[in-house]
Amino acid sequence: MVLDQGELTQLMIMVELFDGVDKPASIAKNVGITIQGVNYHLKIMRKKGLVNDSNEISKEGFSVLESGLGSLREF
């Protein structure tokens, strides 16, 4: 699995959500992007079914997170 910049950013956001960080401002600070960027990616991730409206990771999201982290380990 090769991650593009958007997918990598979404993976980083999911790691923050997994760690219990759910406020876009906190996620933005930790990831190093703007709040608008976080909201943009959360919207995309909702459409993909990776997170729900409460910014909780779905089963599909956990699968993507696990796969993405595995790809980073291999890199």
N, C-alpha and C positions, 0 to 999 in steps of 0.2 A: 504494500500500500504506500503510494507516494502522496504526501500531503502538500497541497498548495497553501499559499499564505492565508487565505480565508479559512480553510479547514484547520490549519494550525492555530489560528486565533480562536476558533470555536472550541478546539480541544482545550486550549488554555482556559477559556471561560468555563468549560465543563469541569475542569479540575478545581476551579474556584468554587463552583456550585457544590461539588462533591465535598469540599472542605467546609461547607456551611456558609460561605459568603454569598449572600443573595441580593445585596443592594448594588445596582449598576454603578454607583459612584465608587464603591469599595472595589468592585471587580475591575473597573477602569484603572484605578490607581495601581492595583496589584499586577495587572496585565500590561500596563503601559500604553493604553489607548484612551480615546475620549469616551465620555459617557454615551455620546451619540453612537460611537462605534460599537459599544457594548449592546445598546438597544437595537442597533441594526442587525448584529449577529444573533441576538436572542430571537428577533423576529424570524430570521431565516431558520434558526434551529427549531422554532415552534412549527414552522411550515413543514420541515423535514420530520417532525415528530420526535425530536431528540429531547426536548424539554416541554413541560406543560405551561399553562398560563401563570402558574405560581413559581416559575423558574426552578422546578424540580426536574431532575433528570429522569427520563422514561427508561423502560427496558431497552428500547432501541438505542437510546442515548448511552446507556451503560455499555452496550455492545460496541458502539463506535468508540467510546472512550478507551475501552480495553484494547481494541484493535489499534487505535492511534498511538497509545502509549507503548504498545509492543513494537510498532514501527519506529518510534523514536529510540527505543532501546537498541534496535538493530542498526540504526544509523550511527 
